[in-house]
Every structure is written in C-alpha cells, then in structure tokens.
Amino acid sequence: MSKKVIILGGIGKGEQIMDCILDNRNTFGDKEYEVAGFLNDYSKEDISGYKVLGKLEDVSRFVDEGYYFSFGIHPIGKNYAIKELFEKVNIPEKKLATIVSKRAFISPTTIIEPGVVILPFAYISLNARIGRCSLIMAQSIIGHNSMLGPCCFIAAGSILGSNVKLGYAASICLGATVLESCHLGDFSILGAGSMLLKNIPSGEVFVGNPAKYLKNISR
Ligand SMILES: CC(C)(COP(=O)(O)OP(=O)(O)OC[C@H]1O[C@@H](n2cnc3c(N)ncnc32)[C@H](O)[C@@H]1OP(=O)(O)O)[C@@H](O)C(=O)NCCC(=O)NCCS
C-alpha cells in the first residue's frame, strides 16, 4: 500500500514535488508514495486539484493519523526562517518522505538523508551527501564528495563542482555555478546565474561573475 504524503507548501515548489510523485507512479509504476494533499498557512484553495488539509500547525495531528510529509518550503531570502519553521513543525524522522525522481541519476554511493526531494534530470555524483529535507530541482548537478546541510535549496540548472560544502538552509539560485571545494555557510545565498570562486560566510548573499558580496540576509 502507498504511503500517503502531505506536502508542506503550495504553488510552485510544492506542486513540483507533487508532480514528481505522480510521475514516479504513473510513468514508472513506483507506487511507494501517493499525494494526500497540502498543508499551507496562507491558502485554503485546492492546489492542482489536491486539498489543502490544514495549516502547518496541524502536522502532529496528521502524524497520529499515519501520514508522511514532504517539506517544500524554501523561500529564497528567508533562509533563517526556513530553519525556524522546519524545527517548529517538528516532523518525526520516520515520517519524512524521501522522494527521488526516477528520471534523476543518483550515484549508488550518494547518501540521501530523510525528507530529501530530487527532481527530474538531476545528476548527483559519487560520495555526495544530501542533508535532510533539501530540495534539488530539475537539471541540477552536484559534484562528487559534495556535502549539503539540512533544508538546502538547489535551483534548476545549477552546478556544484566537487567537494563543495553547504551549511544549513543555504540556497543556490537558478543556473548558478559553484567551483570545486567552495564552502557556503549556513543561510547563505548564491544569486541566479552567478559563478562562485570562493567561500560565502554564513548569512551572506553573493551575486555576479565572479560572485561578490551583495548583502546580509535579514533575520
Ligand atoms: C540573489 C537574489 C535573491 C538577489 O535579489 P535582490 O536582493 O532582490 O537584489 P536586487 O534585485 O535588489 O539587486 C541588487 C543589486 O544586485 C544585482 N544583482 C541582483 N541579483 C543578481 C544576480 N543574480 N547576478 C548579478 N547581479 C545581481 C542587481 O543588478 C543590483 O545591482 P545594482 O545595485 O548595481 O543595480 C536574486 O538575484 C536571485 O537570485 N533570486 C532567486 C532566483 C531563483 O533562483 N529562483 C528560484 C525559483 S524556483
């Protein structure tokens, strides 16, 4: 029997997680998960035909009812808030749905922590580690031996070289590139289309080619 997944979030990233579950089921016959609906604090409207079953505070009630959860909340620029929210909803580890598109390539040596989502055409190389509830979007590449902390967001088309390290809730924006061995601190952001050649300290935003300091992330 399929595990019923409630997606935390909504339009955009949450819907893409939904699509990935549907694609795995309908195209590849992988019935491990089925979409039960969404939890969303801002809307009660159906999302892509699925019900909003409640708010984030309702997680514990649904845990008791046997549901699984996917954390789809990764607003770029609110990186500190992502951690606070993630800790507040407090999903038990065994109730985190780990969703990997059948269209992605994941090296067998990759460690994928609970709650990770990997969307179609991502490529994850040898000995990488993807931290809990990180979201890896379509067509992104993660080089060998790279390590991502919890709740990271890797936007579509971005490229991480080998031995890259990301802290807690760091974001790589659309089509950005990180050279090998660079470190991005907790809650840091690399802007869209940027090329990172050095480390980003925690809580800072870097943009451009070569990427340079733009600002601190507001708390
Ligand atoms: C990093 C980011 C959040 C910065 O946005 P911001 O704080 O609103 O920055 P602003 O638009 O106010 O720009 C401030 C300055 O930085 C520059 N800048 C902003 N983003 C830049 C980027 N990605 N590359 C180069 N320069 C950039 C602007 O041109 C501007 O320069 P100026 O002061 O000389 O005019 C934004 O660039 C970004 O990448 N957004 C995320 C897009 C994305 O990946 N979405 C994923 C959806 S799934």
The ligand as an ORCA input file, in Angstrom:
! r2SCAN-3c Opt
* xyz 0 1
  C      20.189     36.748     -5.083
  C      18.895     37.468     -5.336
  C      17.867     36.967     -4.320
  C      19.141     38.946     -5.123
  O      17.961     39.617     -5.277
  P      17.714     41.064     -4.570
  O      18.187     41.040     -3.161
  O      16.282     41.380     -4.819
  O      18.685     42.015     -5.336
  P      18.287     43.305     -6.157
  O      17.407     42.921     -7.307
  O      17.803     44.348     -5.207
  O      19.693     43.743     -6.757
  C      20.688     44.406     -6.018
  C      21.896     44.573     -6.931
  O      22.476     43.289     -7.163
  C      22.451     42.971     -8.557
  N      22.038     41.563     -8.653
  C      20.966     41.000     -8.085
  N      20.923     39.702     -8.388
  C      21.980     39.449     -9.169
  C      22.462     38.290     -9.800
  N      21.852     37.115     -9.644
  N      23.584     38.380    -10.538
  C      24.218     39.564    -10.687
  N      23.804     40.702    -10.101
  C      22.693     40.649     -9.361
  C      21.418     43.898     -9.170
  O      21.694     44.134    -10.523
  C      21.572     45.122     -8.308
  O      22.695     45.840     -8.736
  P      22.705     47.460     -8.767
  O      22.515     47.874     -7.318
  O      24.031     47.778     -9.317
  O      21.544     47.847     -9.598
  C      18.366     37.219     -6.790
  O      19.345     37.612     -7.717
  C      18.090     35.763     -7.064
  O      18.955     35.018     -7.441
  N      16.816     35.319     -6.867
  C      16.443     33.920     -6.894
  C      16.003     33.426     -8.263
  C      15.771     31.935     -8.201
  O      16.667     31.147     -8.225
  N      14.508     31.500     -8.101
  C      14.247     30.105     -7.976
  C      12.837     29.847     -8.180
  S      12.478     28.118     -8.079
*
